[in-house]
Amino acid sequence: QVQLVESGGGLVQAGGSLRLSCAVSGRTSSGYFMGWFRQAPGKDRELAASISPGGIPSYADFVKGRFTISRDNAKKTVYLQMNSLKPEDTAVYYCAAKIPGVSQYSYWGQGTQVTVSS
């Protein structure tokens, strides 16, 4: 079992920055793919960024060039640095983990609210 706890959300003005953290506990986490999803009110949840066990990142087009995902396996923490935030980035952000070779993310955090004001 893996437990995920997000932190770092809040209210920021457009153009500002936030860094989200996801603390991972439980079974060995360094072998998992980690992802940051987001869900805005009335919209489907979408994958914003993911990172492989080896540290290779992948980004959705809507965050490319603005967000950076990273992981520190020694600290069992995954980060999402969000720069140049826009009002449309307002959403609940979720950290998730999945086993390599499995299509679905199996473990989810409780989410952290990010609100970007114009």
C-alpha positions, 0 to 999 in steps of 0.5 A: 500500500502507498499513501500520498499526501499533497501540500503547497496549494493556495491562492496566487495571482496570475503570473505567480508561482507555487510549488506542490509537494507530494509525500509518499509513504508505505511500500517502496515508492522509487519504482512507481511512475508518479503523476500530477492530475488536476480537476477543475469544477465541472471538468474531467480530471486531466493529467498535467505531468508525470515522471518515470522511476528514472526521473524522465518527465512528461507534460501535457501541452497546457503546462509545457514550459510553465510547470516542472515535475521532479522527484527526490526518491531519498526524501520520498517526495514528488514536486510540481513547480508551477510558474506563470500561473493562469486563472485556467490553472485553477483546480484541485491538484492530485498526486498519483502513483502507478506501477510501471507497465500498468495503465491505471494509476492505483494510488491517489492523494486527497488533493490540494486546491490551487486558485489563480486570481486574475 
